[in-house]
Amino acid sequence: MHPPKPSIKDERLSGSASASASGSSAGSSRGSGVAPGSNAHNNNAASLPHDADTELTRLIIQALGDMGYHDAKETLSRESGVRVESEHVSDFKHAILTGDYQRAEARLLELELADSASPVQSLFLIREQKFLEQLEARQSGQALETLRRELAPCKYSTDRLHFLSSLIMSSSAEDLRRRADWPGADGGSRANLLKRLSADISPNSMIPECKLQSLLDRARDEQVRDCLYHVSRTPVSLLASGHQCPRTAFPLHTHVQLMDQREEVWHVQFSPTGTFLATSSSDGTIIIYTTRDWEVLHVLNRRTTEQAQADRQANIWRGVTYVVFSPDESTLLACSQDPAIALWDIATGLRLNMISHTHRQPVSCAAFLPKSARSTGFVSGALDRQMNLYDMTGEVLHTWEPGRVYDLKVSEDGRFLAVVAENNRVQVYDLESREMVNQMQSSWQLTCLTISKDSRRILLSCSPLQDGPHHAHTTEVQEYSLPDLKMLRRYEGQKQGEFVIRSSYGGYDEQFVLSGSEDADVVIWHRLSETLIERVPGHTKSVGCVVWNPAVDAEWASGSDDGTVRIWTIGSGPDSARNVSPPPPTKDAPAASSTPLPPASSASATTSNGGSRSALNGSTVWNVHRARVNRPA
């Protein structure tokens, strides 16, 4: 016989209703803390039988109620003799939704908890809701008593307790809701609380909300995960015996071929909402397109016509190697083959700032802090072994020294900064503490990385070391967990040996992995199964960058050394090609805050034999994006 699951009383929590504040959130706050209490189980009254037939009947009854068929719900319950929940659970839910938190605590003590539940957390959440409602009703004295006599004795989270204490200084109810990121007593917060608490209560006592629907959704998700070509968000049918999308439903058709760049395309990037596409080239130009009609919005070049001609005559290349949009799509940041960072206004096409004094060697990569971060700004990494954190004015807030930096990304949740550094190391930094939290060294040559939207995984593009253990013709894209850097999956099939080839996630749920290739193809894998599903021809030279449109289920872009950018969608007709040649570089009109670049020197300028392979002091170096990958230490 299995032992009963723990209840709150088993955790020796008293905090009973008789010691809590009276009735509603507006009542008095004479509560008790957490003290040793009874160790007896009290689950029988609140739990219901849970054999297979009874569980199915309970799920159907709940689903009928969720869909509004209340008469059918009552009929099925009466005829089957099965109830969805006990009277104790019904009373608990009613107490939460009506703000009777004294009664809610009393009923919570009688409910069976899930195996992983934290009784202290459940009690804390109820008292926190009561505290916030008292503050919203401008009952500061009662809220302070709740904080001292009920929340503090729980000893659940010191940081959370300090945050709640700071809310007492809120100037108004609106200010409170904004600071606490809380919708208010009448804004759905009680329903949200009930949903959070339901996860801690055993389904023997209370079925989680919309449980049958969640089970059906999970079954649909399983079918989608098993489909190699699924790109649509439309729910699949559960009535069919199986689900497999045809290959023709995958975006393998060149919808538009953008031929506006004059030289090799080195980087391609969609804006966060998919409104814009930015492409950069070896000749130093950046082109911003509107994705609605694929028209050129801006052609950007920080050099004047005279400067560009002089550089070309001197065989000096200042190609733009990296472009990235700000989260609000107001700014474009660009890195080039020199120690400068340029920031452009997307609305006007004007240069906002030129930061040329923070790095001593070419800036290889950069990333904006996401909206979820506590502050705005961006991070840059360079070959001078430095990585800088800036505010939006360009002031350096912090500097790391990880070694030569070849690529970096900031996780979407704003917590982590992942870096590919020299000696084939991957480093993970906590952005709040600014400390390195993990590091690994690979037996592969690492060239670039991508972080998943859920901030839990990273992709690394790999090629074999010259004297390493891997075969000279073997290349991989590898997936690791973040932040613990445990190997998850490997993807083989792309060609990468001489140049940096970028990989990325694709699909609305990132169900694909895409990579460019030196054989002019784009290689696509099904992420979970690691199956290579497509080698997509079309370009005539090496494909260095591939990126999926975040706003469109079935659209992605590829940039190549053949000077074109292809937009791929679902279709079967002939390719559509446009060649709208951009105007030559014109005299730039930087804002007053712009800083002029220092004159070219052997320390900052990169000479090139053809623009793709660079040599400096007689040594082959990693030229930010398009150079050989055999790098000096």
C-alpha positions, 0 to 999 in steps of 0.5 A, spaced: 500 500 500 502 506 497 503 512 503 498 518 502 501 524 498 503 529 503 498 535 505 500 541 508 499 539 515 504 533 514 509 539 513 507 542 520 505 548 518 499 551 522 498 558 519 491 556 520 485 560 519 483 562 526 490 565 526 490 569 520 487 575 518 479 576 518 475 574 512 477 578 506 483 582 503 480 588 506 480 585 513 484 586 519 491 582 519 492 579 525 495 572 522 500 567 525 506 565 522 509 558 521 509 554 527 509 546 528 503 543 527 499 537 527 502 531 523 496 527 522 493 526 515 487 529 513 486 527 505 480 523 505 474 528 505 478 532 500 480 526 495 476 523 490 477 516 487 481 515 482 481 509 478 481 510 470 474 510 468 472 515 474 478 519 472 476 519 464 469 521 467 471 527 471 475 529 465 469 529 461 465 533 466 470 538 467 470 539 459 463 540 458 463 545 464 469 549 460 465 549 454 459 551 457 454 545 456 452 545 464 446 541 463 450 536 460 455 536 465 450 536 471 446 530 467 453 526 466 455 527 474 448 525 476 448 519 472 455 516 473 455 518 480 461 522 479 463 529 481 469 533 478 471 535 485 469 535 493 465 540 497 472 542 500 475 543 493 469 547 491 469 551 497 476 553 497 476 555 489 470 559 491 474 562 497 479 564 493 475 567 487 471 571 492 477 574 496 475 570 503 483 568 504 481 566 511 477 561 509 482 559 503 487 558 508 483 553 512 481 549 506 488 549 503 490 545 510 485 540 508 487 538 501 492 533 498 498 536 495 502 534 489 508 530 490 512 536 488 508 541 491 511 546 496 506 548 502 510 554 504 509 557 497 502 555 497 501 559 503 505 565 501 502 566 495 495 566 498 497 571 503 501 575 498 495 576 494 491 578 500 497 583 501 496 586 494 489 587 495 490 591 501 495 596 498 490 597 492 484 598 497 489 603 500 489 600 507 496 601 508 496 599 516 493 592 515 497 591 509 503 592 513 500 587 519 499 582 513 507 583 511 509 582 518 505 577 521 503 573 516 508 573 510 515 574 514 514 568 518 513 564 512 520 565 511 519 563 503 523 568 500 527 574 503 528 577 496 520 577 494 519 579 501 523 585 500 520 587 494 513 586 497 515 591 502 517 596 497 510 596 494 508 600 500 511 606 498 506 606 491 503 612 490 497 610 487 493 603 486 495 604 478 502 605 480 502 599 485 499 594 479 505 597 474 510 596 479 508 589 481 506 587 474 499 585 477 492 586 474 489 588 480 483 584 484 478 586 479 483 584 473 483 577 474 489 576 479 484 571 483 483 567 477 491 567 476 492 565 483 487 559 483 491 557 477 498 557 480 495 554 486 492 548 482 499 546 480 500 544 487 494 541 489 493 533 487 489 532 481 485 527 486 483 533 490 482 538 484 483 537 477 487 542 473 484 547 469 482 545 462 485 538 463 482 534 458 484 540 453 491 540 455 491 533 454 489 533 447 493 539 445 499 535 448 497 529 443 497 534 437 504 537 439 506 529 439 504 529 432 507 535 430 513 533 433 513 527 429 512 531 422 518 532 418 515 538 414 510 541 419 510 549 419 503 551 420 500 553 427 493 550 425 492 545 430 492 538 427 486 533 427 486 528 432 481 524 428 486 522 423 490 516 424 497 520 423 499 526 421 505 528 416 505 534 412 507 533 404 514 536 402 510 541 398 508 544 404 515 546 406 518 553 404 523 551 398 521 556 393 525 562 392 519 567 392 524 573 391 531 574 389 534 580 392 540 583 388 541 589 390 548 588 394 554 589 389 558 584 393 558 578 397 553 578 402 556 577 409 550 577 414 542 577 414 537 579 419 530 580 420 527 585 425 524 582 431 517 583 428 519 581 421 517 588 419 524 589 416 530 585 413 537 588 413 543 585 409 550 587 409 556 586 404 563 586 403 563 593 400 561 596 407 553 597 405 547 595 409 540 595 405 534 595 409 528 592 406 521 592 408 518 585 408 511 587 406 513 589 399 521 587 399 522 594 397 529 598 399 527 602 405 535 605 406 542 604 403 547 605 409 554 606 408 558 610 413 563 612 408 563 617 403 564 616 396 571 618 396 573 614 402 570 608 399 574 609 393 581 610 397 580 604 401 579 600 395 585 603 391 589 601 398 586 594 398 583 596 404 576 592 406 571 595 411 565 590 410 560 590 414 560 583 418 554 583 423 548 587 423 542 586 429 536 590 430 534 593 437 528 590 440 523 596 439 526 596 431 528 603 432 535 602 431 540 598 427 547 596 430 553 594 425 560 591 426 565 592 421 572 590 419 575 595 424 574 597 431 568 601 430 560 600 432 555 604 428 548 605 430 543 607 425 536 610 426 531 605 422 526 611 421 530 616 418 536 612 415 541 617 419 547 615 423 546 616 431 552 614 433 559 611 431 563 608 437 570 607 435 574 608 442 572 602 446 575 596 442 582 596 439 581 591 434 575 589 429 569 588 433 566 581 431 559 581 434 554 585 438 547 584 441 542 588 444 539 587 451 532 584 450 525 587 453 525 582 458 532 585 461 532 590 467 535 595 463 536 597 455 543 597 452 547 592 448 554 588 448 559 588 443 565 583 442 572 584 439 578 581 437 582 585 442 580 580 447 574 584 450 567 584 451 563 591 453 556 592 456 553 599 454 547 603 455 544 606 449 548 612 449 554 608 448 557 609 455 561 603 457 558 600 463 562 593 464 568 590 461 569 582 460 576 579 458 574 572 455 579 572 450 578 573 442 570 574 441 568 571 435 560 571 436 555 572 442 548 572 444 543 574 449 538 570 451 531 572 450 529 572 458 535 577 459 539 572 464 545 569 460 550 572 455 553 566 451 560 567 448 564 563 443 571 565 445 578 563 443 581 556 444 574 554 442 571 555 448 564 557 450 562 561 456 556 563 459 555 569 463 550 571 468 548 578 466 545 580 473 551 578 477 556 579 470 559 573 473 561 567 468 557 561 470 559 556 466 564 554 461 566 549 456 572 547 451 570 544 445 574 539 440 571 543 434 573 549 431 567 554 433 565 559 429 558 562 431 552 561 436 545 562 436 540 561 442 533 559 442 527 563 443 525 559 450 533 561 452 534 554 454 538 551 448 544 554 444 546 552 437 554 552 435 557 551 428 563 547 428 568 545 423 574 540 424 581 543 427 587 542 423 590 537 428 584 535 431 581 528 432 575 529 427 575 528 420 577 533 415 571 533 411 566 532 417 562 538 420 557 539 425 552 543 428 551 542 435 546 543 440 547 544 447 543 546 453 543 553 457 546 554 461 549 548 463 552 546 456 550 539 456 550 536 449 543 535 446 543 533 439 548 533 433 546 535 426 551 533 420 551 535 413 553 542 411 560 544 408 564 548 413 572 548 412 575 555 410 569 560 412 565 562 417 558 559 416 552 561 420 546 556 423 540 558 426 533 555 428 527 555 424 519 554 424 514 558 429 516 553 435 524 552 432 522 545 430 528 546 424 535 547 424 538 551 418 545 552 416 549 555 410 554 551 407 560 552 402 558 548 397 552 553 395 546 549 398 542 551 405 542 545 409 535 543 413 534 538 419 528 536 423 531 539 430 528 533 435 530 527 430 536 530 428 534 528 421 537 532 415 530 533 411 533 538 405 539 540 401 536 546 398 540 549 392 539 556 388 545 560 390 552 559 386 557 561 391 558 559 399 552 561 403 554 564 409 547 566 413 540 563 414 535 566 418 527 565 419 522 570 419 520 570 426 513 573 424 511 568 418 510 561 419 513 559 412 519 564 410 526 564 411 532 568 408 539 566 405 545 570 404 551 568 399 557 570 397 554 570 390 551 577 392 544 575 392 539 574 398 533 569 397 527 569 400 524 562 401 516 561 401 511 555 399 510 555 392 512 551 385 512 557 380 518 560 377 523 564 381 522 572 382 528 576 381 529 583 382 535 587 381 535 594 384 542 597 384 543 601 390 546 608 389 553 609 390 556 611 397 554 618 398 557 623 403 554 621 410 551 626 415 552 623 422 549 626 428 553 631 432 554 625 437 558 621 432 565 620 433 570 620 427 574 614 425 581 614 427 586 613 420 587 606 418 593 603 421 596 596 421 592 595 428 585 596 426 585 596 418 585 589 415 588 588 408 585 583 404 586 579 398 579 579 395 575 581 401 574 574 403 581 572 406 585 576 410 592 577 412 595 581 417 603 581 419 604 575 415 599 570 419 592 568 417 587 571 421 579 570 423 577 576 419 570 577 423 566 573 418 568 571 412 576 569 413 579 562 414 577 559 421 584 557 422 585 562 428 592 564 432 591 564 439 
